[in-house]
Amino acid sequence: MNVYTLRVEPTDDLSVEQIRWELFVHREIRDVSRFVDGTLAIAYEGDEPKVAAWEQTLTSCGLAVLSPDARDQRTDQARLPTR
């Protein structure tokens, strides 16, 4: 499992549960955590993250994506940070 971090504009309008639910339409996503600064940690299966599709999903539910470059954000670890 891999983890990709993606920065979004911080908002109180959507909870991490709502964001997780929206992103679970992508079968490769296994879990999502959100940090106070708006960073999302997305645990996914597969070799490469499908960032463009994830960004489109997040944008369609009203979140502004701040850093779209997958190459700088991908990490190879199976653990997500504790909430």
Backbone torsions as a table, in degrees:
resi	resn	phi	psi	omega
1	MET	NA	146.0	179.1
2	ASN	-119.0	161.3	176.4
3	VAL	-126.9	132.3	177.9
4	TYR	-119.3	131.7	176.3
5	THR	-102.6	137.5	-176.9
6	LEU	-136.0	128.3	179.7
7	ARG	-91.0	133.1	175.2
8	VAL	-127.1	158.1	177.0
9	GLU	-61.3	123.8	179.4
10	PRO	-58.1	138.6	-179.7
11	THR	-150.5	148.4	173.4
12	ASP	-98.6	-1.8	-176.8
13	ASP	-71.2	-31.8	-179.4
14	LEU	-120.9	130.8	176.2
15	SER	-81.2	165.1	177.3
16	VAL	-62.0	-30.9	177.5
17	GLU	-64.9	-41.0	178.0
18	GLN	-67.4	-41.4	178.1
19	ILE	-63.6	-45.1	178.5
20	ARG	-58.2	-47.0	-179.6
21	TRP	-58.7	-43.7	178.9
22	GLU	-62.2	-42.0	-176.8
23	LEU	-77.1	-19.5	-179.6
24	PHE	-69.3	-4.0	171.7
25	VAL	-66.7	-19.7	176.8
26	HIS	-90.4	111.9	-172.3
27	ARG	-59.9	-24.7	-178.3
28	GLU	-76.5	-18.3	-177.7
29	ILE	-78.8	130.6	-178.5
30	ARG	-107.6	-30.3	179.4
31	ASP	-163.4	158.9	178.4
32	VAL	-141.4	132.7	172.9
33	SER	-124.2	152.2	179.6
34	ARG	-126.2	138.7	177.7
35	PHE	-102.6	163.5	-177.1
36	VAL	-57.0	-36.8	-177.1
37	ASP	-77.3	1.2	178.7
38	GLY	97.4	-1.7	178.6
39	THR	-73.5	134.3	174.2
40	LEU	-105.8	135.0	172.0
41	ALA	-104.5	115.6	-174.9
42	ILE	-111.8	113.6	176.6
43	ALA	-87.2	128.7	-176.6
44	TYR	-142.7	156.9	174.2
45	GLU	-95.4	148.7	176.4
46	GLY	115.1	171.1	-176.8
47	ASP	-79.5	-41.6	-176.0
48	GLU	-123.9	138.9	175.9
49	PRO	-71.1	147.7	179.2
50	LYS	-99.9	64.6	-170.1
51	VAL	-59.8	-43.7	-177.7
52	ALA	-59.4	-42.3	179.3
53	ALA	-67.8	-40.8	179.5
54	TRP	-65.3	-42.4	178.5
55	GLU	-61.6	-41.2	179.0
56	GLN	-61.9	-41.4	178.3
57	THR	-63.3	-45.5	-179.6
58	LEU	-65.2	-42.0	178.6
59	THR	-62.9	-40.1	-178.7
60	SER	-67.0	-21.3	177.2
61	CYS	-100.2	11.8	170.5
62	GLY	99.2	8.0	178.3
63	LEU	-95.0	142.0	176.7
64	ALA	-97.2	119.8	179.1
65	VAL	-82.1	130.8	-174.9
66	LEU	-100.2	-31.4	-177.5
67	SER	-134.4	101.3	-173.3
68	PRO	-88.8	-0.8	-172.3
69	ASP	-83.0	102.9	-176.4
70	ALA	-64.3	-34.9	-175.2
71	ARG	-62.3	-32.8	-179.1
72	ASP	-86.6	-12.9	-171.7
73	GLN	-107.5	-12.5	-173.8
74	ARG	-79.3	137.8	174.5
75	THR	-131.4	155.4	179.3
76	ASP	-107.4	83.8	177.8
77	GLN	-148.8	150.8	-175.5
78	ALA	-97.1	-13.3	-175.8
79	ARG	-98.0	138.8	171.9
80	LEU	-96.3	153.6	176.2
81	PRO	-64.3	152.4	178.1
82	THR	-72.5	152.7	-177.4
83	ARG	-92.6	NA	NA
